[in-house]
Amino acid sequence: MTRLVLGPIQRHPDGSGVTVWVETDAACEILLAIPSQGGGETVHDAAGEALVGRVAGRASTFEVAGHHYGLIVAEGLAPGERVAYEVWLTGTTQPAPVRVWPEPGAPPSLLRPVGGDAPVRIVFGSCRVTAPQEPPFTLNADDDSQGLGTDALHALALELPTRDPASWPGALLLLGDQVYADHVSPRTAARIRGRRDVATAPGEEIADFEEYTWLYQEAWSQPEIRWLLSTVPTAMIFDDHDVRDDWNISAAWRARIRTEPWWDARITGGIMAYWLYQHLGNLSPRERDRDPVHRAVVAAGTPGPTGPTGTAGPGPSAEDLLRAFARRSDADADRPRPDQADVDADRAVRWSFRWDLGRTRLVVIDSRATRVVAADGTRAMVDAAEWAWVRRQTEHTGEVDHLLLGTSVPYLLSPLIHNVEAANEQIAAGRWGHRAAAAAERLRQALDLEHWAAFGASFDAMTELLRAVSAGEHGPAPASVVVLSGDVHHAYLARADLSKVGPANPRSPGGAGVPVWQAVCSPFRNPLGPGIRRIDALSRRAPFAVASGAVARLAGVPRRALRWKVTDGPWFDSQLAVLELDGRAARLTVSKTEPDGTPGGLDPVLVADLTPRG
């Protein structure tokens, strides 16, 4: 019998439908059925009994390297409607559909389109190491060397069934490090040892596409996590550990890593897996249909009457097509691209994406794979063509109450860390000579100095974008503008003061303007050690900020008009954040898990209104 390997995972939603992603163990057709609704198509199960209800969507799987994937669009729904659904599979060796979801004893999985003027709740965070949901892994690192704390997503999954579905989040935003290719669980390490010799590089790190599939299957197959993903539409963007620590931090890093004989299989396998497991579901059905890579891979991976591509002759396999695409995508980091908004012909892919959730617009910016770290010294967090696309998504005619910009790495840091990263970029570029540049590069990689502050031109471009949006130059000013980030393994809230950036804003001569925030939440599960916490505490002291600013000026970092303040935090340990958007009001809640490894339990540590009260 055909089996559901992973999923169902709800992905891109709109006002009348939701995309659902699955992985199966054989080629088949997937049906999404709503048993409580009559009318529509009648389906019969293996016993010949009619399935009461209607089929909301159906799709055939496509195959890549022996793995089978399907994306099904459930249609004909209404905004705010909550309907339970089932997943049925049928194939050539299994002509009658068999129900494979929900699993016995699990809460029902609900389809819940997002749209209209209803309030929107978005859960966000990043950095989740996969490990069993039991001691010693649920203990803190201070109590056990294997301790990773309580998984915040697991705690959320336990809590939701006890609440009214009307209060559930409308979206879950995973801001990077969904899997750790360089920090695998004991279970995955054992599978790797059974497959190859770990005495040679990359050892017990992930080596290729097949091993990446193990990572995703383990990360998303734990029962409570699987139910959560089946019910809450989820957006995802990758960060470095989805491939490897420091991925695309600099040209020097790329030059060194490419000398490793195992790197080609690692990087192509990582991008292939990300495209299949994360990227495709970020796109709307229309965007997927227009994507030439998606069309080619699906055609090559779907058996046809005259071969895999449906044409005379076999043609390249879906795996070959996807691997070639991955190599093109990786190579994009080595060269700058032109600044014209419409020059996209040579790009492999646009990883950034946009979701409209009612009157809230979420624009998620790829700040990892679209970097430019060219050998000629060109550095950009986001290449020119993709940044032009991001700017266009912030334009509107009044349909947006709240603009959210998601980026895996923070835009605003504590002042000391910002100054260190900005100075490091200048010194590594040769400002103080070759020896200092080499030392700065070593420091950059050792301390992960790679956030927006370390890409000065991109930092300025983001600042200008936020100024223009908050000033109403891209459309009527939203009630709030919030940058959502993760990566740094702690949570905090910062407010930007843009009153002295750019031309004066006649709409707010007092300089108050639309509130612009940076909200950072990390980790879901991967806490910092006490040593790093002490360093972070020192970085927030005013004398260090002043001294580091002076060093940054000496290194050639320009003085910027932007000012900002960390208003709340930091908080450490496992945590998640919820952004509630209701009309023109926005509220942020940050909640931590129980510190002793107790399953469940989310305790708020911050509740902050992000919009001024009238």
Summary of the structure (lengths in Angstrom):
residues: 614
radius of gyration: 24.0
end to end distance: 60.5
largest distance: 78.8
contacts: 2136
relative contact order: 0.12
helix: 31%
strand: 25%
